[in-house]
Amino acid sequence: MTAEQVKSAAFKAGYRLSSETAGLDWALQLKNAMSGPGPHFGEALKGIAGQEFTKGGESISVSYLAMPQGYLAWSVHYSAGPAVVSFSDAVNEMTKRYGKSSFTKPAGHWAQWCSAGARSPQDCLKQSFMSVNESPNGVSMHTENARLRDEQKRLLQEHGGKKPSF
């Protein structure tokens, strides 16, 4: 999803934008990838690195990658207090949507769903995944699309005409 699509969906669900972090636009991402490692100071940040949304006791944090077509969400973190959602309700909902979890912590306070082919929780982190965690503060859910990061690297290489430095 693009940053505008995320914002629209969040507003429609009753969330408010509590903060937005500036980030690299595609042109600056491409320039920095091709210029080598190290900090790049003095560049005007024209992109969106992240957005934070809140509603009652819930919060959503979205991280974006600069792509040629705009800023695409690659990481989403949701958290809510125990009065909002329980761990078992969150796991049941994810099981209805995605089937049995790929990995579960024996104590039962963590579950992870992976894209096909993951052999371990660590292998799962290199692909697309979703996890549900329980802590004394409540429940958090996190999803990440590592394949989108890989696609960004491939596009940076393709558009830059040489191998990116990262």
Secondary structure as a PSIPRED ss2 file (coil, helix, strand):
# PSIPRED VFORMAT (PSIPRED V4.0)

   1 M C   1.000  0.000  0.000
   2 T E   0.000  0.000  1.000
   3 A H   0.000  1.000  0.000
   4 E H   0.000  1.000  0.000
   5 Q H   0.000  1.000  0.000
   6 V H   0.000  1.000  0.000
   7 K H   0.000  1.000  0.000
   8 S H   0.000  1.000  0.000
   9 A H   0.000  1.000  0.000
  10 A H   0.000  1.000  0.000
  11 F H   0.000  1.000  0.000
  12 K H   0.000  1.000  0.000
  13 A C   1.000  0.000  0.000
  14 G C   1.000  0.000  0.000
  15 Y C   1.000  0.000  0.000
  16 R E   0.000  0.000  1.000
  17 L E   0.000  0.000  1.000
  18 S E   0.000  0.000  1.000
  19 S E   0.000  0.000  1.000
  20 E E   0.000  0.000  1.000
  21 T E   0.000  0.000  1.000
  22 A E   0.000  0.000  1.000
  23 G E   0.000  0.000  1.000
  24 L C   1.000  0.000  0.000
  25 D C   1.000  0.000  0.000
  26 W H   0.000  1.000  0.000
  27 A H   0.000  1.000  0.000
  28 L H   0.000  1.000  0.000
  29 Q H   0.000  1.000  0.000
  30 L H   0.000  1.000  0.000
  31 K H   0.000  1.000  0.000
  32 N H   0.000  1.000  0.000
  33 A H   0.000  1.000  0.000
  34 M H   0.000  1.000  0.000
  35 S H   0.000  1.000  0.000
  36 G C   1.000  0.000  0.000
  37 P C   1.000  0.000  0.000
  38 G C   1.000  0.000  0.000
  39 P C   1.000  0.000  0.000
  40 H C   1.000  0.000  0.000
  41 F C   1.000  0.000  0.000
  42 G C   1.000  0.000  0.000
  43 E C   1.000  0.000  0.000
  44 A C   1.000  0.000  0.000
  45 L C   1.000  0.000  0.000
  46 K C   1.000  0.000  0.000
  47 G E   0.000  0.000  1.000
  48 I E   0.000  0.000  1.000
  49 A E   0.000  0.000  1.000
  50 G E   0.000  0.000  1.000
  51 Q E   0.000  0.000  1.000
  52 E E   0.000  0.000  1.000
  53 F E   0.000  0.000  1.000
  54 T E   0.000  0.000  1.000
  55 K E   0.000  0.000  1.000
  56 G C   1.000  0.000  0.000
  57 G C   1.000  0.000  0.000
  58 E E   0.000  0.000  1.000
  59 S E   0.000  0.000  1.000
  60 I E   0.000  0.000  1.000
  61 S E   0.000  0.000  1.000
  62 V E   0.000  0.000  1.000
  63 S E   0.000  0.000  1.000
  64 Y E   0.000  0.000  1.000
  65 L E   0.000  0.000  1.000
  66 A E   0.000  0.000  1.000
  67 M E   0.000  0.000  1.000
  68 P C   1.000  0.000  0.000
  69 Q C   1.000  0.000  0.000
  70 G E   0.000  0.000  1.000
  71 Y E   0.000  0.000  1.000
  72 L E   0.000  0.000  1.000
  73 A E   0.000  0.000  1.000
  74 W E   0.000  0.000  1.000
  75 S E   0.000  0.000  1.000
  76 V E   0.000  0.000  1.000
  77 H E   0.000  0.000  1.000
  78 Y E   0.000  0.000  1.000
  79 S E   0.000  0.000  1.000
  80 A E   0.000  0.000  1.000
  81 G C   1.000  0.000  0.000
  82 P C   1.000  0.000  0.000
  83 A C   1.000  0.000  0.000
  84 V C   1.000  0.000  0.000
  85 V C   1.000  0.000  0.000
  86 S C   1.000  0.000  0.000
  87 F H   0.000  1.000  0.000
  88 S H   0.000  1.000  0.000
  89 D H   0.000  1.000  0.000
  90 A H   0.000  1.000  0.000
  91 V H   0.000  1.000  0.000
  92 N H   0.000  1.000  0.000
  93 E H   0.000  1.000  0.000
  94 M H   0.000  1.000  0.000
  95 T H   0.000  1.000  0.000
  96 K H   0.000  1.000  0.000
  97 R H   0.000  1.000  0.000
  98 Y H   0.000  1.000  0.000
  99 G C   1.000  0.000  0.000
 100 K C   1.000  0.000  0.000
 101 S C   1.000  0.000  0.000
 102 S C   1.000  0.000  0.000
 103 F E   0.000  0.000  1.000
 104 T E   0.000  0.000  1.000
 105 K C   1.000  0.000  0.000
 106 P C   1.000  0.000  0.000
 107 A C   1.000  0.000  0.000
 108 G C   1.000  0.000  0.000
 109 H C   1.000  0.000  0.000
 110 W E   0.000  0.000  1.000
 111 A E   0.000  0.000  1.000
 112 Q E   0.000  0.000  1.000
 113 W E   0.000  0.000  1.000
 114 C E   0.000  0.000  1.000
 115 S C   1.000  0.000  0.000
 116 A C   1.000  0.000  0.000
 117 G C   1.000  0.000  0.000
 118 A C   1.000  0.000  0.000
 119 R C   1.000  0.000  0.000
 120 S C   1.000  0.000  0.000
 121 P H   0.000  1.000  0.000
 122 Q H   0.000  1.000  0.000
 123 D H   0.000  1.000  0.000
 124 C H   0.000  1.000  0.000
 125 L C   1.000  0.000  0.000
 126 K C   1.000  0.000  0.000
 127 Q C   1.000  0.000  0.000
 128 S E   0.000  0.000  1.000
 129 F E   0.000  0.000  1.000
 130 M E   0.000  0.000  1.000
 131 S E   0.000  0.000  1.000
 132 V E   0.000  0.000  1.000
 133 N E   0.000  0.000  1.000
 134 E E   0.000  0.000  1.000
 135 S E   0.000  0.000  1.000
 136 P C   1.000  0.000  0.000
 137 N C   1.000  0.000  0.000
 138 G E   0.000  0.000  1.000
 139 V E   0.000  0.000  1.000
 140 S E   0.000  0.000  1.000
 141 M E   0.000  0.000  1.000
 142 H E   0.000  0.000  1.000
 143 T E   0.000  0.000  1.000
 144 E E   0.000  0.000  1.000
 145 N E   0.000  0.000  1.000
 146 A H   0.000  1.000  0.000
 147 R H   0.000  1.000  0.000
 148 L H   0.000  1.000  0.000
 149 R H   0.000  1.000  0.000
 150 D H   0.000  1.000  0.000
 151 E H   0.000  1.000  0.000
 152 Q H   0.000  1.000  0.000
 153 K H   0.000  1.000  0.000
 154 R H   0.000  1.000  0.000
 155 L H   0.000  1.000  0.000
 156 L H   0.000  1.000  0.000
 157 Q H   0.000  1.000  0.000
 158 E H   0.000  1.000  0.000
 159 H H   0.000  1.000  0.000
 160 G H   0.000  1.000  0.000
 161 G C   1.000  0.000  0.000
 162 K C   1.000  0.000  0.000
 163 K C   1.000  0.000  0.000
 164 P C   1.000  0.000  0.000
 165 S C   1.000  0.000  0.000
 166 F C   1.000  0.000  0.000
